[in-house]
Amino acid sequence: MKLSLAGVGKSWAGRTVISGLDLEVGEGQFCVVIGPTGCGKTTLLRIADLLLRPDAGRVMLDGRDLARSGERERTKARRRMAMVFQRPWMLSGSVRANAGFALEVRGRRSDGALVESTLESVGLAGFGGRTASTLSGGEMQKLALARAMITKPEILILDEPLSSVDQSIRPELRSLLRSLHRSEGMSVLMATHDVTDALALATSAVVILDGLVAQSGSVEEVFLKPANRFVASFLGIRNVLPAAFEGSTAKAGDLIVAMLEPASGRGFIAIQPESVTVSTDHFESSQRNSFRGRISAMERQAFGWLVEVDCAGTSIASTVTVESVERLGLEPGREVFVSFKASSVHAFR
């Protein structure tokens, strides 16, 4: 099933939440809508799931506009979809009853074998007789996924499904979502404000700021080539430098940075910290940009260090492994060289 929103707008109490928004989820895609809290993500998902009617625009499923269709037609379309909310609701009964409830509300008889196999597919094998209210947050989210998946939806809509669970369980749930998407082949539309979730799961991404699409495209396009400073800042790209362009070079402070794509005028350059190499000796390589500097700060991260180097008054950050930090003896005040390829430099205005 293909989902398309075109020119969608929605206001609440005189406040515009979404304005002229376009979005497309192709068949079998995993599209992540990413943006800060309050940017309109949940409203967008409720419109996509046909729970809300937009004030303007079209909501199309397989090319058919359902934005202003009758309730019978909208209900029929919704039965081909399923939605999981940020904080899933639970019936007072068993895990088994909660999973089978989705079949009952669609007028289908609960199938014990199907319930058990669906629970097993989300990692809840043997949980059927448990009372749902006794589950942990992560287990409740798995049960909410089971309740959605048991209906074999063509489109699965997820509203911040990982934000209310402990950090320790999030990698497991990300792996589960990835596995379900691959095995079932459904289209997925997920909202999140977490860049890690988007990078781990999405085939395409849409960045929303203040109810408008700021950028959309493949994950690589959005995260490696931000459209503007606001997108780059929200995505957490550390190396965003004001620059003056002249052909294939950018002057950022006192640094002359080589780029692949020529530009003119003034704007910004972005360089992902993962693309920057730190060394204690200058060496010739294919990396066309190399600058001498001094380490100004080091920040411990989950799988390494973020090392900030002051190069003639311009700070450049690099992601460095724990092993490299120890081997090179990196510490604040140490003189080093930072290097990165011209192809790693993205220019924008």
SERO-4910 file (N, C-alpha, C, O; in steps of 0.05 Angstrom, whole numbers):
BEGIN
 pado doro    nc1    nc2    nc3   cac1   cac2   cac3    cc1    cc2    cc3    oc1    oc2    oc3
  Met    A     17    -24      0      0      0      0     18     25      0     37     26     15
  Lys    A     11     45    -16     25     70    -18      9     92     -5    -15     95    -10
  Leu    A     22    107     12      9    129     27     21    155     18     46    159     17
  Ser    A      4    175     11     13    201      2     -3    223     16    -28    221     17
  Leu    A     10    243     26     -3    267     36      6    290     19     29    293     14
  Ala    A    -13    307     11     -7    329     -7    -20    354      3    -45    355      5
  Gly    A     -4    375      8    -15    400     17    -31    400     42    -50    416     45
  Val    A    -25    382     60    -41    378     84    -37    401    104    -14    409    110
  Gly    A    -59    410    115    -58    431    135    -77    425    158    -98    413    154
  Lys    A    -70    433    183    -87    428    206    -81    449    227    -58    455    233
  Ser    A   -102    461    238   -100    481    259   -116    472    283   -137    458    281
  Trp    A   -107    480    307   -121    475    332   -124    502    347   -104    516    351
  Ala    A   -149    509    353   -154    533    369   -140    558    357   -129    574    371
  Gly    A   -141    560    330   -129    583    317   -100    581    313    -88    599    301
  Arg    A    -87    559    322    -58    556    319    -53    536    297    -62    513    298
  Thr    A    -37    543    277    -30    525    255     -9    505    265     13    513    274
  Val    A    -16    480    263      2    458    271     17    447    247     41    442    249
  Ile    A      3    444    225     15    434    200      5    452    178    -18    460    177
  Ser    A     23    458    159     15    476    137     28    467    111     53    466    109
  Gly    A     11    460     91     21    453     65     41    431     64     61    432     50
  Leu    A     36    410     80     56    389     83     52    367     63     29    357     58
  Asp    A     74    359     50     74    337     31     91    314     42    112    319     53
  Leu    A     82    289     38     96    266     48     88    242     32     64    239     24
  Glu    A    107    224     26    100    200     12    115    176     23    139    177     28
  Val    A    100    155     28    111    129     37    106    109     16     83    100     13
  Gly    A    127    101      2    123     81    -19    118     53     -8    124     48     15
  Glu    A    109     36    -25    103      9    -16    128     -5     -6    148     -7    -21
  Gly    A    127    -15     18    150    -29     30    171    -11     42    191    -22     52
  Gln    A    167     15     41    187     33     53    184     35     83    163     29     94
  Phe    A    206     43     96    206     50    125    212     79    126    236     87    125
  Cys    A    192     96    128    195    125    128    194    135    157    175    130    171
  Val    A    214    150    165    215    162    191    211    192    189    225    206    174
  Val    A    192    202    205    187    230    207    201    239    233    195    230    255
  Ile    A    221    257    230    237    265    253    235    295    257    235    311    237
  Gly    A    233    303    282    230    331    288    228    335    318    223    316    332
  Pro    A    231    360    327    230    365    356    202    362    367    183    361    352
  Thr    A    200    360    393    174    359    407    157    383    399    167    406    400
  Gly    A    132    378    392    114    400    386    114    410    357    101    430    351
  Cys    A    129    395    340    131    404    312    108    395    294    106    404    271
  Gly    A     90    378    305     67    369    289     68    339    281     51    331    265
  Lys    A     87    324    292     90    296    283     65    279    290     55    265    273
  Thr    A     55    281    315     33    264    323      8    272    307     -8    254    299
  Thr    A      3    298    303    -20    306    286    -18    295    258    -38    286    247
  Leu    A      6    295    247     11    284    220      3    254    220    -10    245    201
  Leu    A     12    239    240      7    210    240    -23    205    243    -33    186    231
  Arg    A    -37    220    259    -66    216    263    -81    223    238   -102    211    232
  Ile    A    -71    242    222    -84    247    196    -78    224    177    -96    216    162
  Ala    A    -53    215    177    -46    192    159    -62    167    166    -69    152    148
  Asp    A    -68    163    192    -83    139    200   -113    144    198   -129    126    206
  Leu    A   -121    166    187   -149    173    182   -165    176    208   -189    173    208
  Leu    A   -151    182    230   -164    188    255   -173    217    257   -192    224    270
  Leu    A   -158    234    242   -165    263    240   -169    270    211   -157    259    193
  Arg    A   -187    289    207   -190    300    180   -174    326    178   -175    343    195
  Pro    A   -158    329    156   -143    354    153   -162    377    146   -183    374    135
  Asp    A   -153    401    152   -168    425    144   -164    430    114   -181    442    101
  Ala    A   -141    422    104   -135    425     75   -117    402     66   -104    390     82
  Gly    A   -118    398     40   -100    377     29   -113    350     24   -137    346     30
  Arg    A    -97    332     14   -107    305      7    -92    284     23    -68    287     28
  Val    A   -106    262     30    -94    238     42   -101    215     24   -124    206     23
  Met    A    -81    205     10    -86    185    -10    -74    158     -3    -50    156      5
  Leu    A    -90    137     -6    -80    110     -4    -83     96    -31   -105     94    -41
  Asp    A    -60     88    -42    -60     76    -69    -74     95    -89    -88     85   -107
  Gly    A    -69    121    -86    -79    140   -105   -108    150   -100   -117    167   -115
  Arg    A   -122    139    -80   -149    147    -75   -150    166    -51   -139    160    -30
  Asp    A   -162    190    -55   -163    210    -35   -185    204    -15   -209    202    -22
  Leu    A   -177    201     11   -196    194     32   -199    217     52   -212    213     73
  Ala    A   -188    240     47   -189    262     66   -218    270     73   -223    277     96
  Arg    A   -235    269     54   -263    278     59   -283    257     51   -306    263     46
  Ser    A   -275    232     51   -293    210     44   -310    204     68   -305    213     90
  Gly    A   -331    187     64   -349    179     86   -336    161    106   -315    150    101
  Glu    A   -349    159    130   -337    143    151   -335    113    144   -316    100    152
  Arg    A   -354    103    129   -352     74    122   -327     69    105   -313     49    110
  Glu    A   -322     86     86   -299     83     69   -273     87     84   -253     72     80
  Arg    A   -272    106    103   -249    110    119   -243     87    138   -220     79    141
  Thr    A   -265     76    149   -262     53    167   -251     29    152   -234     14    162
  Lys    A   -261     25    128   -252      3    111   -222      5    105   -207    -14    105
  Ala    A   -213     30    100   -185     35     94   -168     31    120   -146     20    118
  Arg    A   -179     39    143   -164     37    167   -159      8    175   -140      2    189
  Arg    A   -176    -10    166   -173    -38    172   -149    -50    158   -140    -72    164
  Arg    A   -138    -35    139   -114    -44    125    -89    -32    138    -67    -37    129
  Met    A    -93    -17    160    -72     -3    173    -72    -11    203    -91    -22    213
  Ala    A    -50     -4    217    -49     -7    246    -31     14    257    -12     23    244
  Met    A    -38     23    282    -23     45    294    -15     37    322    -31     25    337
  Val    A     10     43    329     21     38    356     28     65    368     43     80    356
  Phe    A     17     71    391     21     97    404     46     97    422     57     76    429
  Gln    A     55    121    430     78    124    447     75    109    473     93     96    483
  Arg    A     51    112    485     45     98    510     21     80    505     -2     89    507
  Pro    A     26     55    499      5     36    491    -15     31    514     -8     29    537
  Trp    A    -40     30    506    -61     24    525    -64     -7    527    -58    -21    508
  Met    A    -72    -17    550    -76    -45    555   -103    -51    566   -113    -36    583
  Leu    A   -115    -73    557   -140    -82    570   -133    -94    597   -109   -100    602
  Ser    A   -152    -97    614   -147   -107    641   -141   -137    642   -133   -148    662
  Gly    A   -145   -151    619   -142   -180    619   -114   -190    613    -94   -176    620
  Ser    A   -112   -213    601    -86   -226    596    -72   -215    572    -84   -200    556
  Val    A    -47   -222    569    -31   -215    546    -44   -227    521    -46   -214    500
  Arg    A    -54   -252    523    -67   -266    501    -92   -251    492    -97   -247    468
  Ala    A   -108   -242    511   -132   -227    505   -126   -200    491   -140   -192    473
  Asn    A   -105   -187    501    -98   -162    488    -89   -165    459    -96   -149    442
  Ala    A    -74   -186    454    -64   -191    427    -88   -198    408    -89   -188    385
  Gly    A   -106   -214    418   -129   -222    402   -150   -201    398   -168   -204    381
  Phe    A   -150   -180    415   -171   -160    414   -172   -146    387   -194   -139    378
  Ala    A   -149   -142    374   -148   -129    348   -164   -144    327   -176   -132    309
  Leu    A   -165   -171    330   -181   -187    311   -210   -183    317   -226   -181    298
  Glu    A   -218   -183    342   -246   -181    350   -258   -155    341   -281   -154    331
  Val    A   -244   -132    343   -255   -106    336   -258   -104    305   -272    -87    295
  Arg    A   -245   -122    291   -249   -123    262   -269   -144    254   -272   -150    230
  Gly    A   -283   -155    273   -304   -174    267   -294   -202    261   -308   -218    249
  Arg    A   -269   -208    269   -258   -234    263   -255   -250    289   -250   -239    310
  Arg    A   -259   -276    287   -257   -293    311   -228   -296    319   -210   -299    302
  Ser    A   -223   -294    345   -196   -296    355   -185   -324    349   -199   -344    354
  Asp    A   -161   -325    339   -148   -350    331   -125   -356    350   -105   -342    350
  Gly    A   -128   -376    367   -108   -382    387    -80   -387    376    -61   -377    387
  Ala    A    -79   -402    354    -53   -408    342    -40   -383    331    -16   -379    334
  Leu    A    -56   -366    319    -46   -341    308    -36   -322    330    -16   -309    327
  Val    A    -51   -321    352    -44   -305    375    -16   -314    385      1   -297    390
  Glu    A    -13   -340    390     12   -350    401     35   -345    382     57   -338    392
  Ser    A     31   -349    356     53   -346    337     61   -316    335     84   -309    331
  Thr    A     41   -298    338     47   -270    336     62   -261    361     80   -245    359
  Leu    A     54   -271    385     68   -265    409     97   -274    407    115   -261    416
  Glu    A    101   -298    396    128   -308    393    144   -290    375    168   -286    380
  Ser    A    132   -280    354    147   -263    334    157   -238    346    176   -226    335
  Val    A    145   -228    368    154   -203    381    169   -209    407    175   -190    422
  Gly    A    176   -234    412    192   -241    435    176   -245    461    187   -242    483
  Leu    A    150   -251    458    133   -255    481    122   -284    483    101   -289    493
  Ala    A    138   -303    473    130   -331    475    127   -339    504    146   -333    520
  Gly    A    106   -352    511    102   -360    539     89   -339    557     85   -344    581
  Phe    A     83   -315    546     72   -294    562     42   -293    561     29   -277    574
  Gly    A     29   -310    544      1   -308    539    -17   -307    563    -37   -292    563
  Gly    A    -11   -322    584    -28   -323    608    -22   -301    628    -37   -299    647
  Arg    A     -2   -286    624      5   -264    642    -16   -242    641    -29   -237    620
  Thr    A    -20   -228    663    -37   -204    663    -22   -181    650      1   -175    658
  Ala    A    -34   -168    630    -20   -147    615     -9   -125    632     13   -114    627
  Ser    A    -23   -118    653    -15    -95    670     10   -101    686     22    -83    697
  Thr    A     19   -126    687     43   -133    702     68   -132    685     90   -136    695
  Leu    A     65   -126    659     88   -125    641    105   -100    645     95    -80    655
  Ser    A    130   -102    638    148    -79    639    141    -61    615    125    -68    598
  Gly    A    153    -37    615    148    -18    593    156    -30    566    141    -27    547
  Gly    A    179    -43    565    187    -55    540    169    -77    531    164    -80    507
  Glu    A    160    -94    550    142   -116    544    115   -106    534    103   -118    516
  Met    A    106    -84    546     80    -72    537     83    -62    508     64    -65    493
  Gln    A    105    -51    502    109    -41    474    110    -65    455    100    -63    432
  Lys    A    122    -87    463    122   -111    447     93   -121    443     86   -130    421
  Leu    A     77   -121    464     50   -130    462     34   -111    444     17   -121    428
  Ala    A     38    -85    445     25    -67    427     32    -73    398     15    -71    381
  Leu    A     57    -80    393     65    -88    366     52   -114    358     43   -116    335
  Ala    A     50   -133    376     36   -158    370      7   -153    363     -4   -164    344
  Arg    A     -6   -135    378    -34   -129    373    -38   -115    345    -58   -119    332
  Ala    A    -18   -100    337    -19    -88    311    -12   -108    289    -26   -108    268
  Met    A      8   -125    293     17   -143    272     -1   -166    267     -1   -178    246
  Ile    A    -18   -173    287    -36   -196    284    -56   -192    262    -67   -211    251
  Thr    A    -61   -166    255    -81   -160    234    -68   -159    206    -82   -155    186
  Lys    A    -42   -165    204    -27   -164    179    -31   -138    164    -41   -137    142
  Pro    A    -24   -115    177    -29    -89    164    -11    -85    140     11    -95    138
  Glu    A    -22    -70    121     -6    -62     98     10    -37    104     31    -33     92
  Ile    A      0    -21    123     15      2    133     16      1    163     -6     -1    176
  Leu    A     39      3    175     42      5    204     51     33    211     71     43    200
  Ile    A     36     46    229     42     73    237     51     73    266     37     62    283
  Leu    A     74     85    272     86     83    298     92    112    308    105    127    295
  Asp    A     80    118    332     84    145    343    104    143    366     97    136    389
  Glu    A    129    150    361    150    150    381    150    124    398    148    125    422
  Pro    A    151    101    385    147     76    399    170     69    419    166     51    436
  Leu    A    193     82    417    215     75    434    221     96    456    238     91    473
  Ser    A    207    118    455    214    140    473    206    135    502    218    147    520
  Ser    A    187    117    507    178    113    535    190     88    547    181     80    569
  Val    A    209     75    534    222     51    545    250     57    554    262     76    545
  Asp    A    261     40    572    288     44    582    308     42    560    304     28    540
  Gln    A    330     57    563    352     56    543    362     28    538    370     21    516
  Ser    A    362     12    559    373    -15    556    357    -33    538    368    -52    526
  Ile    A    331    -27    534    314    -44    517    311    -33    489    302    -47    471
  Arg    A    320     -8    484    316      4    458    330    -10    436    318    -13    414
  Pro    A    355    -19    438    367    -34    416    352    -59    409    350    -66    385
  Glu    A    341    -73    429    326    -97    423    300    -90    408    293   -105    389
  Leu    A    286    -69    415    262    -61    402    268    -51    373    252    -56    355
  Arg    A    290    -37    370    298    -28    343    302    -53    325    293    -53    302
  Ser    A    316    -73    336    321    -97    321    295   -111    314    292   -122    292
  Leu    A    276   -111    333    250   -124    328    235   -109    306    224   -122    288
  Leu    A    234    -83    307    221    -67    286    233    -73    258    219    -76    239
  Arg    A    259    -73    258    273    -78    232    266   -106    222    262   -110    198
  Ser    A    266   -126    240    259   -153    232    231   -156    222    226   -169    201
  Leu    A    212   -143    236    184   -145    228    180   -131    200    165   -141    184
  His    A    193   -109    196    190    -95    170    201   -113    148    188   -115    127
  Arg    A    223   -125    152    235   -142    131    218   -167    126    214   -175    103
  Ser    A    209   -180    147    194   -205    144    166   -201    133    156   -218    117
  Glu    A    153   -179    140    125   -175    131    123   -158    106    103   -160     92
  Gly    A    143   -142    100    144   -127     75    124   -104     75    117    -93     53
  Met    A    113    -96     98     93    -74     99    107    -47     97    131    -45    100
  Ser    A     91    -26     91    101      1     92     99     10    121     81      4    136
  Val    A    119     26    130    120     35    157    124     66    157    141     76    143
  Leu    A    108     79    174    111    108    178    115    112    208     97    106    224
  Met    A    139    122    216    145    124    244    154    153    251    170    165    236
  Ala    A    144    164    273    152    190    282    172    186    305    168    168    322
  Thr    A    192    203    306    212    202    328    226    228    330    226    244    311
  His    A    238    234    353    256    257    355    284    248    359    302    264    364
  Asp    A    289    221    358    314    209    364    329    202    338    320    186    322
  Val    A    352    215    333    367    211    309    377    183    307    379    172    285
  Thr    A    385    170    329    395    142    329    373    123    318    379    106    302
  Asp    A    348    127    327    327    110    318    323    113    288    320     93    273
  Ala    A    324    138    278    320    143    250    342    130    233    336    117    213
  Leu    A    367    133    241    389    121    226    388     91    226    396     78    206
  Ala    A    379     79    248    379     50    251    357     37    234    360     14    226
  Leu    A    335     51    229    311     38    218    303     48    191    293     32    175
  Ala    A    307     73    185    294     85    162    307     78    135    331     75    133
  Thr    A    290     76    114    299     76     87    296    104     75    310    111     56
  Ser    A    277    120     86    274    147     78    267    164    103    258    153    123
  Ala    A    272    190    101    268    207    125    256    233    116    261    244     94
  Val    A    239    244    134    227    270    131    232    286    156    225    278    178
  Val    A    245    309    153    250    327    176    228    348    177    224    363    157
  Ile    A    214    350    200    193    370    203    201    390    224    209    383    246
  Leu    A    199    416    217    204    437    235    181    457    233    175    467    211
  Asp    A    168    463    256    145    482    257    123    475    236    113    493    223
  Gly    A    117    449    234     95    441    218    100    440    188     81    436    172
  Leu    A    125    445    180    132    444    152    154    424    147    170    419    164
  Val    A    154    412    123    176    394    115    201    411    109    201    426     90
  Ala    A    221    408    126    246    423    121    264    408    102    279    421     87
  Gln    A    262    382    101    278    366     82    267    337     81    257    327    102
  Ser    A    268    325     58    260    297     56    278    283     35    290    297     18
  Gly    A    280    257     37    296    242     18    306    216     31    295    208     51
  Ser    A    326    204     19    337    180     31    351    187     57    357    211     62
  Val    A    356    167     74    370    172     99    397    185     94    405    203    108
  Glu    A    411    175     74    438    186     68    437    215     59    453    231     68
  Glu    A    417    222     43    414    250     34    409    269     57    421    290     60
  Val    A    390    260     75    382    278     96    404    281    117    409    303    126
  Phe    A    417    259    125    436    260    147    464    268    138    479    279    154
  Leu    A    471    264    113    497    272    104    497    298     89    518    312     87
  Lys    A    474    307     79    472    332     64    448    348     74    428    351     59
  Pro    A    450    359     98    427    375    108    422    399     90    440    411     79
  Ala    A    396    406     87    387    427     69    394    454     79    398    473     63
  Asn    A    395    458    105    400    484    117    411    481    145    413    459    155
  Arg    A    417    504    157    430    504    183    411    492    205    420    479    223
  Phe    A    385    498    202    366    488    222    365    458    222    364    445    243
  Val    A    364    446    198    364    416    197    390    405    208    390    386    223
  Ala    A    412    417    200    438    407    210    440    409    240    450    391    253
  Ser    A    430    431    251    431    435    280    413    414    294    422    402    314
  Phe    A    389    409    284    371    390    297    382    362    295    380    346    315
  Leu    A    395    355    273    406    328    270    431    324    286    442    302    287
  Gly    A    441    345    299    463    342    317    490    341    303    510    331    314
  Ile    A    492    352    278    518    353    264    535    373    278    528    397    279
  Arg    A    558    365    288    575    382    305    591    402    289    596    425    298
  Asn    A    600    395    265    617    412    249    600    427    228    599    419    205
  Val    A    588    449    236    573    467    218    587    494    220    584    508    240
  Leu    A    601    502    198    618    525    199    609    546    179    605    540    156
  Pro    A    606    572    187    601    593    168    624    595    148    647    592    156
  Ala    A    618    599    122    639    599    102    633    617     79    610    623     73
  Ala    A    654    626     66    652    641     41    662    623     19    684    613     21
  Phe    A    646    620     -2    653    601    -24    666    615    -47    659    637    -55
  Glu    A    685    601    -59    697    610    -84    706    585   -100    727    573    -95
  Gly    A    688    577   -118    693    553   -133    692    528   -116    673    524   -102
  Ser    A    714    513   -116    715    488   -101    729    491    -74    739    472    -62
  Thr    A    729    516    -64    741    521    -37    721    537    -20    705    552    -30
  Ala    A    724    533      6    708    548     25    727    560     46    744    546     57
  Lys    A    724    586     51    740    599     72    723    599     98    704    614    100
  Ala    A    731    582    117    718    581    143    737    592    164    756    578    172
  Gly    A    732    616    173    751    629    190    777    633    175    777    645    154
  Asp    A    800    623    186    825    625    172    832    599    157    854    596    147
  Leu    A    813    580    156    818    555    142    808    556    113    786    566    108
  Ile    A    824    546     95    815    543     67    809    513     63    827    497     62
  Val    A    783    507     59    774    480     58    767    472     29    752    486     16
  Ala    A    778    450     20    773    440     -7    747    424     -7    741    408     11
  Met    A    731    428    -28    705    414    -31    705    401    -59    721    408    -76
  Leu    A    686    383    -63    683    371    -90    665    388   -108    670    392   -131
  Glu    A    643    397    -95    623    412   -111    628    442   -108    629    452    -86
  Pro    A    630    456   -131    635    485   -130    611    501   -120    588    492   -123
  Ala    A    616    523   -107    595    540    -97    605    569    -97    629    575   -101
  Ser    A    586    588    -93    593    616    -93    577    630    -71    557    620    -62
  Gly    A    587    654    -64    572    670    -43    580    661    -15    602    651    -10
  Arg    A    561    664      3    566    656     31    545    636     40    523    635     30
  Gly    A    553    620     60    534    599     70    548    584     93    561    596    110
  Phe    A    545    558     92    556    541    113    567    515    101    559    507     79
  Ile    A    586    503    114    595    476    107    590    458    131    592    466    154
  Ala    A    584    433    125    580    413    146    598    389    141    601    380    118
  Ile    A    611    380    162    629    357    160    622    338    184    624    347    207
  Gln    A    614    314    178    607    295    199    632    288    215    653    283    204
  Pro    A    631    288    242    654    281    259    666    254    252    690    250    255
  Glu    A    649    235    242    658    209    235    677    210    211    692    191    206
  Ser    A    676    232    195    692    234    171    719    248    177    736    250    159
  Val    A    723    256    202    748    271    209    767    253    223    760    239    243
  Thr    A    792    252    214    813    236    226    831    253    243    838    275    234
  Val    A    838    244    266    857    258    284    883    242    284    883    218    288
  Ser    A    906    256    280    932    243    282    952    261    296    948    285    298
  Thr    A    973    249    306    994    265    319   1016    273    301   1033    290    308
  Asp    A   1016    262    276   1037    268    256   1023    276    231   1002    265    224
  His    A   1034    295    216   1024    303    190   1032    282    170   1056    274    169
  Phe    A   1013    273    153   1021    254    133   1004    259    107    982    269    109
  Glu    A   1016    253     85   1003    257     59    984    233     54    991    210     59
  Ser    A    960    240     45    940    219     39    920    230     19    923    252      9
  Ser    A    900    214     13    879    222     -5    861    243      7    844    255     -7
  Gln    A    864    248     33    847    268     46    858    296     41    880    303     50
  Arg    A    844    311     25    855    336     14    856    358     35    869    379     31
  Asn    A    842    355     57    842    375     78    856    365    103    849    345    114
  Ser    A    877    380    110    892    373    135    901    398    148    913    416    136
  Phe    A    894    401    174    900    425    189    912    419    216    905    399    230
  Arg    A    932    436    224    944    433    250    926    447    271    915    468    265
  Gly    A    925    435    294    909    447    316    917    436    343    936    422    346
  Arg    A    901    444    363    906    435    390    879    426    402    859    439    399
  Ile    A    880    403    416    855    393    427    845    412    449    859    418    468
  Ser    A    820    421    445    809    440    465    790    426    484    786    436    507
  Ala    A    778    403    477    760    389    494    756    360    485    760    354    461
  Met    A    749    343    504    743    315    497    719    306    512    716    311    536
  Glu    A    700    293    498    675    285    510    671    255    507    671    245    484
  Arg    A    668    241    529    664    211    528    637    205    517    617    216    526
  Gln    A    636    187    498    611    178    486    608    148    490    626    135    500
  Ala    A    585    137    481    580    108    485    602     90    474    610     71    487
  Phe    A    611     96    450    630     78    437    657     92    430    671     83    412
  Gly    A    663    113    443    688    127    437    689    155    450    677    160    470
  Trp    A    704    172    436    707    200    446    700    219    423    706    214    400
  Leu    A    689    242    431    686    264    412    708    284    419    709    295    441
  Val    A    727    287    401    751    304    406    747    330    390    744    329    366
  Glu    A    748    352    404    746    378    392    774    391    389    789    392    409
  Val    A    780    399    365    807    410    359    804    439    350    789    445    332
  Asp    A    819    457    363    819    485    355    840    489    333    864    486    338
  Cys    A    831    495    309    849    499    286    848    529    278    829    537    264
  Ala    A    867    544    287    868    573    280    842    587    288    832    604    272
  Gly    A    830    580    310    806    593    320    780    580    311    759    589    319
  Thr    A    782    560    294    758    545    284    758    518    297    778    503    295
  Ser    A    736    510    310    734    485    324    724    463    305    704    467    291
  Ile    A    739    441    303    731    418    287    730    393    305    749    387    319
  Ala    A    707    379    305    703    356    322    707    330    306    700    329    282
  Ser    A    717    310    319    722    284    307    714    262    326    718    264    351
  Thr    A    702    241    316    695    218    332    719    198    331    727    190    309
  Val    A    730    192    354    754    176    356    749    152    374    736    155    395
  Thr    A    759    129    366    754    105    383    771    106    409    790    121    410
  Val    A    762     91    429    777     90    454    805     80    450    824     91    462
  Glu    A    808     60    432    835     49    427    854     71    415    877     73    422
  Ser    A    843     87    396    859    107    384    867    129    403    889    140    402
  Val    A    849    137    421    854    157    441    878    148    459    896    163    465
  Glu    A    876    122    467    898    112    484    924    109    469    945    115    479
  Arg    A    923     99    444    947     94    428    961    120    422    986    122    423
  Leu    A    946    141    415    958    167    408    963    185    432    976    206    429
  Gly    A    953    177    455    957    194    479    943    220    477    953    241    485
  Leu    A    918    220    466    903    245    462    893    256    489    883    241    505
  Glu    A    896    282    492    887    295    516    885    325    510    898    335    492
  Pro    A    868    340    525    866    368    521    894    382    522    910    376    539
  Gly    A    899    400    502    924    414    501    944    401    481    964    414    474
  Arg    A    939    376    473    957    362    455    955    373    427    933    377    417
  Glu    A    978    378    414    978    387    387    974    363    368    987    343    371
  Val    A    955    366    349    948    344    331    942    356    303    943    380    299
  Phe    A    936    338    285    927    345    258    899    333    254    894    310    261
  Val    A    881    348    241    855    337    233    855    336    203    864    355    189
  Ser    A    844    314    192    843    311    163    816    300    155    803    285    170
  Phe    A    807    308    131    781    298    120    781    302     90    794    321     80
  Lys    A    767    286     76    766    287     47    748    310     38    730    319     51
  Ala    A    755    319     14    738    340      2    709    330     -2    690    346     -1
  Ser    A    706    304     -7    680    293    -12    663    292     14    639    288     12
  Ser    A    676    296     37    661    296     62    649    324     69    635    327     88
  Val    A    656    344     53    647    371     58    621    377     43    621    375     18
  His    A    600    384     57    575    391     45    569    421     49    569    430     71
  Ala    A    564    435     27    559    464     28    529    469     25    516    456      9
  Phe    A    519    488     40    491    496     38    488    525     48    506    537     59
  Arg    A    464    536     44    459    563     52    436    563     73    429    584     83
***
